[in-house]
């Protein structure tokens, strides 16, 4: 703004210089004309005034660097005004007074603004009126013959020069203003375009900041959710480890006792129930391991339709239907459904938990629909757990007509123990958390659509596979697991685990010995070699399973070893297997599972 004012002031200053220089030219001719008039009409006082004003103009031009703009402009306008008033008073309408007054008004408007121009115009009009009244009432009179003056060459020359120079001064001033205003308008237009461009950039920046703020908020939400899940997962992992160790006896001893009982013993039924209870508890621990997402997952090619059929034919589904007799269950399964690679047991649990969760959301009559389909996604779109990327997917969708979910429920639906189900009918409260862990383990995606009072639809996207399903091998009977007196060393820090393992191995025909830690085991192996070592991965205090195996592999490179873990498949387990350690056996193990794993390791070909 200040720059524009400075430009306008510079224009006025230039015009003022031109005005003074034009006045010097006009004054020069005016002096000559005055001297010429003196020869016609005689010497007059106004001629002396002309000469005096001309000298002032010349002096002002010479000393203009010492005078301010306002002073020089006032001098110019004042002198032209005096020339106009004196001209009218001395020469009447025959002189140059009227053009001089007009020029003074124009210059006053240009240099000092509209208000100053109005004041100048009023002042000129008043002076003209007073002089005309003075002539009218004979206070003033022409002391020369107008006819002689008007017929003189000097009068016409004076009029011509006055009109040309006066009009030229006005035209130059107004033209300069017009040109400069045009330049200013062009600059202003350019500036407006620049401002519009800056405004667009500012809007884009604001939109980008809003987008980044939304992304930041979404990431913070995901981070909080992940941190919450991680805390619960760490707790669950520790609990799973301890529970698996505790369950060793509940699952293992019934097998040992049954092996010693006659086939018709009435105790067998009770022992089987005890074993089943232990296995159910182990299944809950398996859910916790899925939550931790470090559980031992055996992946194979499977088909979700087969797993759906397996669940619909199970006692668990019949039990669920008995709890919800007014709920209609309907399925739509794609007959050409693609296969997928994954853990059948975890996917089966996912199907079970989704159906159970949907049924629980309907308090009375309702309808639950399970759909399977193929979907080839060509363009990514947002899901519950992030963007659903392009690719071929097998989709499992469960839709209910229940109560729906509020935004808060949507936010927390996969958190452990966040449940509104009926106590005693709805499992552990980990169902949807297990679904979350399973989907993440299989690199899948989740999409949820729900409105309060209108039901919920949950779609699970599993990556599809074009591989064919391989028929499972027929499991051998228990006699195939029996040993021939091979020596097996059990290394475990939990006494109950050592006792159960030794009992089971002895029952299977092996010669078993148990030690509590890696340090003792290394000393034992110096004198008593073993055909196979059953090594616990997590042991306190002292050497854990990985450190123990590293030392065993260094001393006895051909030593056969399998890992037993009550926690999960950690990086340390994988490191041990990379060093040459064999299979991993998950606690609590049954007689059949232990026998199969040991037999497999003893009969396998070992690369030295």
ZAMARGU-4260 file (C-alpha; in steps of 0.2 Angstrom, whole numbers, plus 5000, padded with zeros to 4 digits):
<rodrens>
0) 5000/5000/5000 | 5014/5012/5004 | 5023/5008/4988 | 5007/5013/4978 | 5006/5029/4987
5) 5024/5033/4984 | 5021/5029/4965 | 5007/5041/4965 | 5017/5055/4974 | 5031/5052/4962
10) 5018/5055/4947 | 5012/5071/4955 | 5030/5077/4958 | 5034/5074/4940 | 5018/5083/4934
15) 5023/5098/4946 | 5040/5099/4938 | 5032/5099/4921 | 5019/5112/4927 | 5033/5124/4932
20) 5043/5122/4916 | 5027/5125/4906 | 5023/5140/4916 | 5041/5146/4912 | 5037/5144/4894
25) 5020/5152/4896 | 5028/5166/4907 | 5041/5170/4894 | 5028/5172/4880 | 5017/5182/4893
30) 5031/5194/4896 | 5034/5197/4878 | 5016/5199/4875 | 5015/5211/4890 | 5028/5222/4882
35) 5019/5221/4866 | 5003/5226/4874 | 5012/5241/4882 | 5016/5247/4865 | 4997/5246/4861
40) 4988/5251/4877 | 5002/5258/4887 | 5011/5251/4903 | 5000/5243/4916 | 5002/5237/4934
45) 4997/5219/4928 | 5012/5219/4917 | 5024/5221/4932 | 5014/5207/4941 | 5017/5196/4926
50) 5036/5199/4927 | 5036/5197/4946 | 5027/5180/4945 | 5039/5175/4931 | 5054/5178/4942
55) 5046/5168/4956 | 5043/5153/4944 | 5061/5154/4938 | 5067/5155/4956 | 5056/5140/4961
60) 5062/5129/4947 | 5081/5133/4951 | 5078/5130/4970 | 5065/5116/4969 | 5076/5103/4978
65) 5075/5114/4994 | 5056/5116/4993 | 5044/5102/4998 | 5031/5096/4986 | 5017/5104/4995
70) 5025/5121/4995 | 5030/5120/4976 | 5012/5114/4972 | 5004/5128/4982 | 5016/5141/4974
75) 5011/5135/4956 | 4992/5135/4960 | 4993/5151/4969 | 5002/5160/4955 | 4991/5153/4942
80) 4976/5159/4953 | 4983/5176/4955 | 4986/5178/4936 | 4968/5172/4933 | 4961/5184/4946
85) 4972/5199/4940 | 4969/5195/4922 | 4950/5196/4924 | 4952/5212/4934 | 4963/5220/4922
90) 4957/5214/4905 | 4940/5207/4909 | 4934/5194/4898 | 4946/5199/4885 | 4961/5192/4894
95) 4967/5175/4900 | 4960/5175/4917 | 4946/5162/4915 | 4958/5149/4908 | 4970/5152/4922
100) 4957/5150/4935 | 4951/5134/4927 | 4969/5127/4926 | 4972/5132/4945 | 4956/5122/4950
105) 4962/5107/4939 | 4979/5107/4947 | 4973/5109/4964 | 4962/5093/4962 | 4976/5083/4955
110) 4989/5088/4968 | 4978/5089/4984 | 4962/5079/4980 | 4944/5081/4977 | 4940/5092/4992
115) 4954/5105/4988 | 4948/5105/4970 | 4930/5109/4976 | 4937/5123/4988 | 4947/5130/4973
120) 4933/5130/4961 | 4921/5139/4974 | 4935/5152/4978 | 4937/5155/4959 | 4919/5156/4956
125) 4917/5169/4971 | 4931/5179/4964 | 4924/5179/4947 | 4907/5185/4953 | 4915/5199/4964
130) 4925/5205/4949 | 4910/5204/4938 | 4899/5214/4951 | 4913/5227/4952 | 4913/5229/4933
135) 4894/5230/4934 | 4893/5243/4947 | 4908/5253/4940 | 4920/5249/4954 | 4931/5242/4940
140) 4933/5247/4922 | 4944/5244/4908 | 4956/5259/4905 | 4959/5254/4887 | 4948/5252/4871
145) 4944/5234/4870 | 4941/5236/4851 | 4959/5242/4849 | 4965/5228/4860 | 4955/5214/4852
150) 4960/5220/4835 | 4978/5220/4839 | 4990/5206/4834 | 4997/5204/4852 | 4980/5201/4859
155) 4976/5186/4847 | 4994/5180/4850 | 4992/5180/4868 | 4975/5171/4867 | 4982/5158/4855
160) 4998/5155/4866 | 4987/5155/4882 | 4975/5142/4875 | 4988/5131/4867 | 4999/5130/4883
165) 4985/5130/4895 | 4976/5116/4886 | 4993/5107/4883 | 4997/5108/4902 | 4980/5100/4906
170) 4981/5087/4893 | 4999/5082/4898 | 4994/5081/4917 | 4978/5071/4914 | 4986/5060/4901
175) 5000/5057/4913 | 4988/5052/4926 | 4978/5041/4914 | 4994/5032/4909 | 5000/5030/4926
180) 4983/5024/4932 | 4983/5011/4918 | 5000/5005/4923 | 4994/5004/4941 | 4978/4995/4936
185) 4989/4982/4926 | 5000/4980/4941 | 4985/4979/4953 | 4978/4965/4941 | 4994/4956/4941
190) 4995/4957/4960 | 4977/4951/4961 | 4982/4936/4950 | 4997/4933/4962 | 4986/4934/4977
195) 4973/4922/4969 | 4987/4910/4966 | 4993/4912/4984 | 4976/4910/4990 | 4974/4894/4980
200) 4990/4887/4987 | 4985/4892/5004 | 4968/4883/5002 | 4978/4868/4996 | 4990/4869/5011
205) 4975/4870/5023 | 4967/4855/5015 | 4983/4846/5016 | 4985/4850/5034 | 4967/4845/5037
210) 4971/4828/5028 | 4987/4826/5038 | 4977/4830/5054 | 4964/4817/5050 | 4978/4804/5045
215) 4987/4808/5062 | 4971/4806/5071 | 4967/4789/5063 | 4985/4784/5066 | 4984/4789/5084
220) 4968/4779/5086 | 4977/4764/5078 | 4992/4766/5089 | 4982/4767/5105 | 4972/4752/5099
225) 4989/4743/5095 | 4996/4748/5112 | 4981/4742/5121 | 4981/4725/5112 | 5000/4724/5115
230) 4998/4726/5133 | 4984/4713/5134 | 4994/4702/5123 | 5009/4702/5134 | 4999/4698/5149
235) 4990/4684/5139 | 5006/4677/5133 | 5013/4675/5151 | 4996/4668/5157 | 4996/4656/5142
240) 5014/4650/5147 | 5009/4646/5165 | 4992/4638/5161 | 5000/4626/5148 | 5012/4621/5161
245) 4998/4618/5174 | 4988/4609/5161 | 5001/4596/5158 | 4995/4585/5171 | 4977/4587/5168
250) 4980/4582/5149 | 4994/4570/5151 | 4990/4559/5167 | 4973/4553/5160 | 4982/4545/5145
255) 4995/4537/5157 | 4981/4530/5169 | 4971/4524/5154 | 4986/4514/5147 | 4987/4505/5164
260) 4968/4501/5166 | 4959/4486/5158 | 4948/4491/5143 | 4932/4488/5153 | 4937/4499/5168
265) 4923/4511/5173 | 4936/4524/5177 | 4940/4526/5159 | 4924/4537/5156 | 4929/4549/5170
270) 4947/4550/5164 | 4941/4554/5147 | 4930/4568/5154 | 4945/4574/5164 | 4956/4574/5148
275) 4942/4583/5138 | 4941/4597/5151 | 4960/4599/5151 | 4959/4600/5132 | 4945/4613/5133
280) 4956/4623/5144 | 4970/4621/5132 | 4959/4628/5118 | 4956/4643/5129 | 4975/4645/5130
285) 4976/4643/5112 | 4964/4658/5110 | 4976/4668/5121 | 4991/4662/5110 | 4981/4668/5095
290) 4978/4685/5103 | 4997/4686/5106 | 4999/4682/5087 | 5014/4671/5091 | 5005/4655/5092
295) 5011/4639/5083 | 5001/4640/5067 | 5001/4625/5055 | 4997/4632/5038 | 4989/4621/5024
300) 4978/4623/5009 | 4960/4623/5014 | 4943/4629/5009 | 4932/4639/5020 | 4916/4630/5013
305) 4923/4614/5021 | 4926/4623/5037 | 4909/4631/5037 | 4901/4613/5034 | 4912/4606/5048
310) 4906/4619/5061 | 4887/4618/5055 | 4888/4599/5059 | 4897/4601/5075 | 4889/4599/5093
315) 4894/4617/5097 | 4883/4624/5083 | 4868/4613/5089 | 4871/4620/5107 | 4871/4638/5100
320) 4855/4635/5091 | 4847/4628/5107 | 4852/4645/5115 | 4843/4655/5101 | 4828/4645/5095
325) 4820/4660/5087 | 4835/4664/5076 | 4835/4658/5058 | 4852/4653/5052 | 4855/4654/5033
330) 4870/4651/5022 | 4875/4655/5004 | 4891/4647/4999 | 4899/4649/4982 | 4901/4632/4975
335) 4917/4638/4965 | 4925/4646/4981 | 4944/4648/4979 | 4955/4639/4991 | 4966/4648/5004
340) 4982/4644/5014 | 4980/4645/5032 | 4977/4637/5049 | 4961/4627/5048 | 4958/4627/5067
345) 4960/4646/5068 | 4949/4649/5053 | 4936/4637/5061 | 4937/4647/5077 | 4934/4663/5067
350) 4918/4656/5059 | 4912/4650/5076 | 4915/4666/5085 | 4907/4677/5071 | 4891/4666/5071
355) 4891/4666/5090 | 4893/4684/5091 | 4880/4688/5078 | 4867/4676/5087 | 4871/4684/5104
360) 4866/4701/5096 | 4848/4696/5093 | 4838/4695/5109 | 4822/4688/5101 | 4818/4683/5083
365) 4831/4687/5070 | 4840/4681/5055 | 4859/4677/5053 | 4866/4675/5036 | 4883/4667/5032
370) 4890/4670/5014 | 4906/4665/5006 | 4911/4672/4989 | 4926/4676/4978 | 4931/4694/4976
375) 4944/4701/4964 | 4948/4718/4971 | 4956/4730/4958 | 4956/4746/4968 | 4960/4748/4986
380) 4947/4754/4998 | 4947/4757/5017 | 4943/4743/5029 | 4942/4742/5048 | 4960/4737/5050
385) 4967/4748/5036 | 4967/4749/5018 | 4961/4733/5009 | 4973/4731/4995 | 4970/4725/4977
390) 4971/4706/4975 | 4961/4690/4975 | 4952/4686/4991 | 4940/4673/4998 | 4927/4683/5008
395) 4918/4676/5023 | 4903/4687/5028 | 4891/4686/5043 | 4876/4697/5043 | 4864/4698/5057
400) 4848/4708/5061 | 4852/4712/5079 | 4854/4727/5089 | 4869/4734/5079 | 4884/4743/5086
405) 4887/4761/5092 | 4903/4770/5087 | 4910/4766/5104 | 4906/4747/5101 | 4914/4748/5084
410) 4930/4755/5091 | 4931/4742/5105 | 4923/4727/5097 | 4940/4717/5095 | 4947/4721/5112
415) 4949/4707/5124 | 4934/4704/5136 | 4924/4719/5128 | 4908/4710/5127 | 4889/4712/5131
420) 4885/4694/5130 | 4876/4683/5143 | 4888/4676/5156 | 4889/4657/5155 | 4883/4656/5137
425) 4896/4665/5127 | 4913/4658/5130 | 4928/4667/5136 | 4926/4685/5130 | 4940/4683/5118
430) 4930/4677/5103 | 4931/4693/5093 | 4949/4696/5098 | 4954/4679/5092 | 4945/4684/5075
435) 4956/4699/5075 | 4972/4690/5078 | 4968/4676/5065 | 4964/4689/5052 | 4981/4698/5055
440) 4990/4681/5055 | 4983/4677/5038 | 4987/4694/5031 | 4968/4697/5029 | 4957/4712/5031
445) 4941/4716/5040 | 4926/4727/5035 | 4912/4731/5047 | 4895/4739/5042 | 4884/4742/5057
450) 4870/4754/5063 | 4861/4754/5079 | 4845/4745/5078 | 4848/4739/5061 | 4860/4725/5063
455) 4879/4721/5058 | 4888/4714/5044 | 4906/4708/5046 | 4916/4703/5031 | 4933/4695/5032
460) 4945/4695/5017 | 4957/4681/5016 | 4970/4680/5002 | 4965/4667/4990 | 4976/4653/4984
465) 4975/4643/4967 | 4984/4628/4975 | 4974/4612/4977 | 4970/4604/4993 | 4981/4589/4998
470) 4972/4574/5007 | 4977/4572/5025 | 4988/4557/5029 | 4980/4544/5038 | 4985/4544/5057
475) 4994/4529/5063 | 4987/4520/5078 | 4995/4522/5095 | 5006/4506/5093 | 5015/4515/5079
480) 5022/4528/5092 | 5030/4515/5104 | 5048/4516/5106 | 5062/4502/5108 | 5070/4508/5123
485) 5079/4524/5116 | 5086/4536/5128 | 5077/4552/5130 | 5083/4567/5140 | 5069/4579/5146
490) 5076/4597/5151 | 5062/4607/5159 | 5062/4619/5174 | 5044/4614/5180 | 5044/4598/5190
495) 5026/4594/5185 | 5031/4595/5167 | 5046/4584/5170 | 5036/4571/5179 | 5022/4570/5165
500) 5035/4569/5151 | 5045/4555/5159 | 5029/4545/5163 | 5022/4547/5145 | 5038/4543/5137
505) 5041/4528/5149 | 5023/4522/5144 | 5028/4523/5126 | 5043/4512/5129 | 5057/4524/5130
510) 5070/4526/5143 | 5067/4544/5150 | 5077/4554/5162 | 5073/4572/5167 | 5084/4587/5172
515) 5079/4605/5178 | 5091/4616/5168 | 5103/4617/5154 | 5119/4618/5165 | 5115/4601/5173
520) 5110/4594/5157 | 5127/4598/5149 | 5136/4590/5163 | 5125/4574/5161 | 5128/4573/5143
525) 5147/4572/5145 | 5144/4555/5153 | 5127/4549/5147 | 5123/4552/5128 | 5105/4553/5123
530) 5096/4547/5108 | 5084/4562/5109 | 5083/4578/5120 | 5066/4586/5124 | 5071/4604/5128
535) 5060/4617/5136 | 5062/4634/5128 | 5058/4645/5143 | 5068/4641/5159 | 5072/4652/5174
540) 5085/4655/5181 | 5100/4651/5171 | 5102/4646/5152 | 5086/4646/5142 | 5082/4633/5128
545) 5091/4643/5115 | 5107/4645/5125 | 5107/4627/5130 | 5104/4621/5112 | 5118/4632/5106
550) 5130/4624/5118 | 5123/4606/5114 | 5125/4609/5095 | 5143/4615/5098 | 5148/4600/5108
555) 5137/4587/5099 | 5133/4592/5082 | 5123/4577/5078 | 5112/4577/5093 | 5094/4575/5089
560) 5083/4588/5099 | 5065/4594/5099 | 5058/4609/5108 | 5044/4609/5120 | 5036/4626/5123
565) 5021/4631/5134 | 5021/4649/5127 | 5023/4652/5109 | 5034/4651/5093 | 5046/4665/5097
570) 5061/4671/5087 | 5072/4661/5099 | 5063/4645/5094 | 5066/4650/5076 | 5084/4653/5079
575) 5086/4636/5087 | 5078/4628/5073 | 5089/4637/5061 | 5104/4630/5070 | 5097/4612/5068
580) 5085/4609/5081 | 5070/4598/5076 | 5051/4600/5078 | 5042/4611/5091 | 5030/4602/5103
585) 5016/4613/5110 | 5012/4611/5128 | 5001/4603/5135 | 5004/4588/5125 | 4994/4572/5125
590) 5001/4554/5124 | 4997/4553/5105 | 5005/4570/5101 | 5021/4567/5111 | 5023/4550/5104
595) 5020/4555/5086 | 5033/4570/5087 | 5046/4559/5096 | 5044/4545/5083 | 5045/4557/5069
600) 5061/4565/5075 | 5070/4548/5079 | 5066/4541/5062 | 5070/4556/5051 | 5085/4558/5041
605) 5097/4570/5049 | 5109/4581/5038 | 5126/4582/5046
</rodrens>
